[in-house]
Amino acid sequence: MFFKLKGRDVVIIGGGLVGLRKVQQLLSTGANLTIVSERIDDELATLCHETDTKLVKCRYSKDYLSGATLVIAATNDHELNRQIYKDCQELSLFCNVVDVPQLCNFFIPAVVKRGNLQIAVSTEGDCPAYAKHLRKKLERMFTDRHGEFLTELKTVRELIIKTVPDISDRKVLLQQLVDDKSFECFIDKGSQAWRAYAAEIMENKE
């Protein structure tokens, strides 16, 4: 599942290096980020100043969870983290207690982004370092050209939905257009030649 967090409130409890890392991971989502902590790491304070991240320098209170979509407990106080998790369950909020998988309703995966193409790797909290290792391997496998190919596919898919009434026929066409042969045509010959290739496939289906 991918959450669309743009414009939604995400609260991070903890102002240390872990909190900093979580803010860095979430900045690109467009979420409304709030940091709650009595002590704030200098680098995190600078990042908050340079972005729209809200900084609340005070002790944790359940009141700060109101209206949140996601909550991340990133303090070095285990009892406080447990209390945050408990408060989230009472409020029916998704909570992630960093490095405590059993106190997590969600995990933040390691993500490869190529345009609108996103490939997420998760170990369900068992070993995030391994997820990051696999992400680096995937980054070498999937290039910006894969993202560009997706953009072309989106246009053709929209056309197929409009012009091909039968769902089974749509499925057959799209399977041909997303396969390796189709991608190789896009890479080797370019966008214009690929569009002609796609049009030929659609015409033959008719």
C-alpha positions in Angstrom: 0.0 0.0 0.0 1.2 3.5 -0.9 -0.1 6.4 1.1 -0.6 9.8 -0.6 0.6 12.0 2.2 0.6 15.3 0.4 -1.1 17.8 2.6 -1.6 15.3 5.5 -0.2 15.7 9.0 2.6 13.5 10.1 4.0 13.9 13.6 7.5 12.7 14.6 8.2 12.6 18.3 12.0 12.9 18.9 14.5 15.5 17.9 17.7 13.5 17.5 19.4 11.9 14.6 16.7 9.3 14.1 14.1 12.1 13.9 16.3 13.9 11.4 16.5 10.7 9.3 12.7 10.3 9.3 12.1 13.9 8.3 14.6 13.5 5.4 12.7 10.4 4.3 9.3 12.1 4.4 10.1 15.6 3.0 9.5 14.5 -0.6 6.0 13.2 0.2 4.6 16.7 0.6 3.2 15.9 4.1 2.8 18.5 6.8 5.6 17.4 9.1 5.7 18.3 12.8 8.6 17.5 15.2 7.8 17.4 18.9 10.8 17.2 21.3 12.3 19.0 24.2 15.8 18.8 22.7 16.4 19.3 19.0 19.6 18.3 17.2 21.3 21.2 15.5 21.1 19.6 12.1 17.4 18.9 12.5 16.8 22.4 13.7 18.5 23.7 10.5 16.5 21.4 8.3 13.2 22.5 9.9 14.2 26.2 9.4 15.0 25.5 5.7 11.7 23.6 5.0 8.1 23.8 6.1 8.6 21.4 8.9 7.0 22.6 12.1 9.1 22.4 15.2 7.4 22.1 18.6 10.1 22.3 21.3 8.4 20.9 24.4 7.5 17.6 26.2 5.4 15.1 24.5 1.6 15.3 24.9 -1.1 13.2 23.4 -2.7 16.4 22.3 -0.1 16.7 19.5 -1.4 13.6 17.9 -4.8 15.1 17.0 -5.5 15.1 13.3 -2.3 13.1 12.4 -2.4 10.5 9.6 0.9 8.9 10.7 2.9 9.1 13.9 6.6 8.1 14.4 8.0 7.6 17.8 11.8 8.3 17.5 12.9 9.1 21.1 15.5 7.3 23.1 13.1 6.7 25.9 11.6 3.2 25.6 8.8 3.9 28.0 7.8 7.1 26.3 7.8 5.3 22.9 5.5 2.7 24.3 3.2 5.4 25.7 3.1 7.1 22.2 2.2 3.7 20.6 -0.6 3.2 23.2 -2.0 6.7 22.6 -2.0 6.0 18.9 -3.9 2.8 19.3 -6.5 4.6 21.4 -6.9 7.2 18.7 -6.8 4.7 15.8 -3.7 6.2 14.3 -0.9 4.5 12.4 2.2 4.4 14.5 5.8 3.4 13.9 8.1 3.0 16.9 11.6 3.1 15.4 13.5 -0.2 15.8 10.6 -1.9 17.6 8.7 -3.8 14.9 6.1 -5.2 17.3 5.1 -1.6 18.1 4.6 -0.7 14.4 1.4 -0.4 12.4 3.4 0.5 9.3 7.0 0.5 8.1 8.8 3.1 5.9 10.4 1.1 3.1 13.6 1.8 1.2 12.4 3.3 -2.1 13.8 3.6 -5.6 12.1 6.4 -7.5 12.3 6.9 -11.2 9.7 9.6 -12.1 6.3 8.1 -11.0 7.8 4.6 -10.9 8.4 3.6 -7.3 9.9 0.3 -6.1 9.7 -0.3 -2.4 11.7 -2.8 -0.3 10.7 -3.7 3.2 11.9 -6.2 5.7 9.0 -5.5 8.1 11.5 -4.0 10.5 13.6 -7.1 10.7 16.7 -5.5 9.2 16.3 -2.1 7.5 20.0 -2.1 6.5 19.3 -5.0 4.2 16.4 -3.2 2.6 18.8 -0.3 1.9 21.4 -2.6 0.5 18.8 -4.1 -1.9 17.6 -0.6 -2.8 21.1 0.3 -4.0 21.2 -2.8 -6.2 17.8 -1.9 -7.7 19.0 1.7 -8.3 21.6 0.3 -10.6 19.1 -1.9 -12.4 16.3 0.7 -12.9 17.3 4.0 -14.5 15.5 7.2 -15.4 14.6 5.6 -18.7 12.2 3.3 -16.9 10.4 6.3 -15.5 10.2 7.8 -19.0 8.8 4.6 -20.3 6.1 4.6 -17.7 5.1 8.1 -18.8 4.7 6.8 -22.4 2.7 3.8 -21.1 0.4 6.1 -19.1 -0.6 7.9 -22.3 -1.2 4.8 -24.3 -3.1 3.1 -21.4 -5.5 6.1 -21.2 -6.1 5.8 -24.9 -6.8 2.0 -24.6 -9.2 2.6 -21.8 -11.1 5.1 -23.9 -11.1 3.1 -27.2 -11.1 -0.6 -26.2 -14.4 -1.5 -24.5 -13.5 -5.1 -23.7 -11.5 -5.5 -20.4 -9.9 -8.7 -21.6 -8.7 -7.1 -24.8 -7.3 -4.2 -22.8 -5.4 -6.7 -20.6 -3.8 -8.4 -23.6 -2.8 -5.1 -25.2 -1.2 -3.8 -22.0 0.7 -7.1 -21.4 2.3 -6.7 -24.8 3.1 -3.0 -24.3 4.8 -3.5 -20.9 7.0 -6.5 -21.8 10.7 -6.5 -22.4 10.5 -6.4 -26.2 8.4 -3.2 -25.9 10.9 -1.6 -23.5 13.8 -2.5 -25.7 12.1 -0.8 -28.6 11.7 2.3 -26.5 15.3 2.3 -25.4 16.9 1.5 -28.7 14.7 3.6 -31.0 13.2 6.3 -28.9 9.8 7.6 -28.0 8.5 8.4 -31.5 9.4 4.9 -32.8 7.9 3.3 -29.7 4.6 5.1 -30.2 4.4 3.8 -33.7 5.2 0.3 -32.3 2.3 0.7 -29.8 -0.1 1.9 -32.5 0.7 -1.1 -34.7 0.0 -3.5 -31.8 -3.3 -1.8 -31.2 -4.3 -1.8 -34.9 -3.4 -5.6 -35.1 -5.7 -6.2 -32.2 -8.5 -4.6 -34.0 
